[in-house]
């Protein structure tokens, strides 16, 4: 079978997968704290015992190896809500969920009826010591380092966590929440500032996302047409040439 067929197949699969990822990024372009996922490519036949022309053609074209979170900063959006917090720089907020510890850039927080600092879903936001944060009555002020105070008295600090090994292995849960891989080292981010009364928007631009989607769609269609050409050639060989043998 012509090696070009395999290359076209691998190219079509890669573009189809990338098309799904581009669509997901665009759909969340207005989600606070959303981190776009960018695709990366790998060889389809990464390990070959005996090099072949077919394997070389497929490897050079490549398949989608997966995706990883983009670390680009999203735009800051002023809300005026004193418990809306945005991280400018590195790091994630930590929240305690029913499924365990999760990380997010979405700082849409509020005070629960029990007096805890919680997410929009009612899950406790954690301090640097990974404890829930009880909030006393009064207007809460938040420092650039995450220190929480009422009338000048600091009572806690919002935890901001970094990952020395990066976030390539993070697993997305929903639009803007992430689970760190088991055994991942968690520490302090390199540099960050907490912005009170603001939220970080998605780091996916809607215009660029639309262009990415269009490019992926056209490339997928191109690969599909290439497959149809090869398929037609194979049918011709099977119906015209093989009977002569």
C-alpha positions as CSV (number, residue, x, y, z in Angstrom):
1,X,0.0,0.0,0.0
2,X,1.3,3.5,-0.9
3,X,3.0,5.1,2.1
4,X,1.3,8.4,1.1
5,X,-2.0,6.8,2.3
6,X,-0.6,6.3,5.8
7,X,0.8,9.8,5.9
8,X,-2.6,11.2,4.9
9,X,-4.4,9.1,7.5
10,X,-2.0,10.3,10.3
11,X,-2.4,13.9,9.1
12,X,-6.2,13.6,9.1
13,X,-6.3,12.1,12.6
14,X,-4.0,14.8,13.9
15,X,-6.1,17.6,12.4
16,X,-9.4,16.1,13.6
17,X,-8.1,15.9,17.1
18,X,-6.6,19.5,17.0
19,X,-10.0,20.7,15.6
20,X,-11.8,19.4,18.7
21,X,-9.2,21.1,20.9
22,X,-9.6,24.4,19.1
23,X,-13.4,24.2,19.4
24,X,-13.1,23.6,23.1
25,X,-10.8,26.6,23.5
26,X,-13.1,28.9,21.6
27,X,-16.1,27.7,23.5
28,X,-14.5,28.9,26.8
29,X,-13.1,32.2,25.6
30,X,-15.3,34.0,28.1
31,X,-14.8,31.6,31.0
32,X,-13.0,33.3,34.0
33,X,-9.7,31.6,34.7
34,X,-9.8,29.3,31.7
35,X,-6.5,28.0,30.5
36,X,-6.4,27.2,26.8
37,X,-4.9,23.9,25.9
38,X,-2.3,23.8,23.1
39,X,-1.6,20.7,21.1
40,X,1.8,19.1,20.5
41,X,2.8,16.5,18.0
42,X,4.6,13.2,18.2
43,X,5.7,10.5,15.7
44,X,3.0,8.0,14.9
45,X,5.6,5.1,14.9
46,X,8.0,6.5,17.4
47,X,9.9,3.2,17.8
48,X,10.7,1.1,14.8
49,X,12.7,-2.1,15.0
50,X,13.3,-2.1,11.2
51,X,13.2,1.3,9.4
52,X,10.8,1.4,6.4
53,X,9.7,3.8,3.8
54,X,6.1,3.7,5.2
55,X,7.2,4.3,8.8
56,X,9.4,7.2,7.8
57,X,6.7,8.9,5.8
58,X,4.2,8.6,8.8
59,X,6.8,9.7,11.4
60,X,7.7,12.8,9.4
61,X,4.0,13.8,9.2
62,X,3.3,13.2,12.9
63,X,0.2,12.7,15.0
64,X,-1.3,14.8,17.8
65,X,0.6,13.7,20.9
66,X,-1.7,15.5,23.3
67,X,-2.3,18.9,24.7
68,X,-0.9,21.0,27.6
69,X,-2.1,24.1,29.4
70,X,-1.0,27.5,28.2
71,X,0.6,29.5,30.8
72,X,-0.2,32.9,29.2
73,X,-1.8,35.5,31.3
74,X,-5.5,36.2,30.8
75,X,-6.9,39.8,30.8
76,X,-7.9,41.4,34.1
77,X,-11.6,42.3,34.4
78,X,-12.7,44.7,37.1
79,X,-15.8,43.6,39.0
80,X,-15.8,45.7,42.1
81,X,-16.7,42.7,44.3
82,X,-14.1,42.7,47.1
83,X,-14.0,38.9,47.2
84,X,-13.3,38.5,43.5
85,X,-9.6,37.8,43.3
86,X,-7.3,37.5,40.3
87,X,-3.7,36.2,40.1
88,X,-1.3,38.3,38.0
89,X,1.7,36.1,37.3
90,X,2.2,32.4,38.2
91,X,0.2,30.0,40.4
92,X,-3.2,28.7,41.1
93,X,-5.8,28.9,43.9
94,X,-6.5,25.7,45.7
95,X,-10.0,24.5,46.6
96,X,-11.2,21.5,48.5
97,X,-13.7,19.5,46.5
98,X,-15.6,16.2,47.0
99,X,-13.0,14.6,44.7
100,X,-10.0,16.0,46.5
101,X,-7.7,19.0,46.1
102,X,-8.2,20.9,42.9
103,X,-6.6,24.1,41.4
104,X,-8.1,27.0,39.6
105,X,-7.4,30.5,38.3
106,X,-11.1,31.4,38.8
107,X,-11.2,33.7,41.8
108,X,-15.0,34.2,41.9
109,X,-15.2,33.8,45.7
110,X,-17.7,34.7,48.4
111,X,-18.4,34.2,52.1
112,X,-20.6,31.2,52.9
113,X,-23.3,31.1,55.5
114,X,-20.9,29.3,57.7
115,X,-18.4,32.2,57.3
116,X,-15.9,30.3,55.1
117,X,-14.3,31.7,52.0
118,X,-15.7,29.5,49.2
119,X,-15.9,29.3,45.4
120,X,-19.1,30.0,43.3
121,X,-19.8,26.2,43.8
122,X,-19.6,26.5,47.6
123,X,-16.3,24.7,47.9
124,X,-13.8,25.9,50.5
125,X,-10.8,28.0,49.3
126,X,-7.6,27.0,51.0
127,X,-4.9,28.9,52.7
128,X,-1.1,28.4,52.2
129,X,-1.3,25.6,54.8
130,X,-4.1,24.0,52.8
131,X,-6.8,24.8,55.4
132,X,-10.2,26.3,54.9
133,X,-10.4,30.0,55.6
134,X,-13.0,31.2,58.2
135,X,-13.8,34.9,57.7
136,X,-14.7,37.3,60.5
137,X,-17.5,39.9,60.0
138,X,-16.6,43.1,58.3
139,X,-15.2,44.4,55.0
140,X,-12.3,42.1,53.9
141,X,-9.2,43.6,52.4
142,X,-6.8,41.5,50.4
143,X,-3.1,42.3,50.0
144,X,-1.0,41.8,47.0
145,X,0.5,38.7,48.7
146,X,-3.0,37.3,49.4
147,X,-3.1,38.4,53.1
148,X,-6.7,38.8,54.3
149,X,-7.5,41.5,56.8
150,X,-10.5,43.2,58.5
151,X,-9.9,46.7,59.9
152,X,-6.2,46.3,59.4
153,X,-6.0,43.0,61.4
154,X,-4.7,40.1,59.2
155,X,-6.6,36.8,60.0
156,X,-5.5,34.5,57.1
157,X,-3.9,34.4,53.7
158,X,-5.2,33.0,50.5
159,X,-3.0,30.2,49.2
160,X,-1.4,30.5,45.8
161,X,0.5,27.4,44.6
162,X,3.0,26.7,41.9
163,X,4.4,23.6,40.3
164,X,8.1,23.4,39.5
165,X,7.6,20.6,37.0
166,X,5.0,22.7,35.1
167,X,1.4,22.0,34.4
168,X,1.8,19.8,31.3
169,X,0.4,16.8,33.1
170,X,-2.6,18.6,34.6
171,X,-6.0,17.0,34.0
172,X,-8.8,19.5,33.2
173,X,-12.1,19.0,35.1
174,X,-14.7,21.2,33.6
175,X,-13.9,24.6,32.1
176,X,-11.4,26.1,34.6
177,X,-10.5,23.5,37.3
178,X,-7.5,21.2,37.2
179,X,-6.2,18.2,39.0
180,X,-2.5,17.8,39.5
181,X,-0.9,14.5,38.7
182,X,-0.4,12.1,41.7
183,X,2.8,12.8,43.5
184,X,3.3,16.2,41.9
185,X,5.5,18.6,44.0
186,X,3.5,21.7,45.1
187,X,5.3,24.9,46.2
188,X,5.1,28.6,46.0
189,X,5.0,30.2,42.5
190,X,7.9,32.2,41.2
191,X,6.2,35.6,41.1
192,X,2.6,36.7,41.5
193,X,0.4,39.5,42.7
194,X,-3.2,39.2,43.9
195,X,-5.7,41.7,42.5
196,X,-8.7,42.4,44.7
197,X,-12.0,43.2,43.0
198,X,-10.9,41.7,39.7
199,X,-11.2,38.4,37.8
200,X,-8.8,37.0,35.3
201,X,-10.5,36.3,31.9
202,X,-9.6,33.3,29.7
203,X,-6.2,33.3,28.1
204,X,-7.9,32.4,24.8
205,X,-8.7,35.3,22.5
206,X,-12.0,34.8,20.7
207,X,-10.8,36.2,17.4
208,X,-7.6,34.2,17.4
209,X,-9.6,31.1,18.5
210,X,-11.9,31.6,15.5
211,X,-9.0,31.7,13.1
212,X,-7.4,28.6,14.7
213,X,-10.7,26.8,14.3
214,X,-11.0,27.8,10.7
215,X,-7.4,26.7,9.9
216,X,-7.8,23.4,11.6
217,X,-11.1,22.8,9.7
218,X,-9.5,23.5,6.4
219,X,-6.5,21.3,7.1
220,X,-8.7,18.5,8.1
221,X,-10.8,18.8,4.9
222,X,-7.6,18.8,2.9
223,X,-6.4,15.6,4.5
224,X,-9.8,14.1,3.9
225,X,-9.7,14.9,0.2
226,X,-6.2,13.3,0.0
227,X,-7.6,10.1,1.5
228,X,-10.3,10.1,-1.1
229,X,-7.7,10.4,-3.9
230,X,-5.7,7.5,-2.5
231,X,-8.9,5.4,-2.0
232,X,-9.9,6.0,-5.6
233,X,-6.4,4.9,-6.8
234,X,-6.6,1.8,-4.7
235,X,-10.1,0.9,-6.1
236,X,-8.7,1.4,-9.6
237,X,-5.8,-0.9,-8.9
238,X,-8.1,-3.5,-7.4
239,X,-10.6,-3.5,-10.3
240,X,-8.3,-2.9,-13.3
241,X,-4.8,-3.9,-12.6
242,X,-5.1,-6.9,-10.3
243,X,-7.4,-9.0,-12.6
244,X,-4.6,-8.7,-15.3
245,X,-2.1,-10.4,-13.0
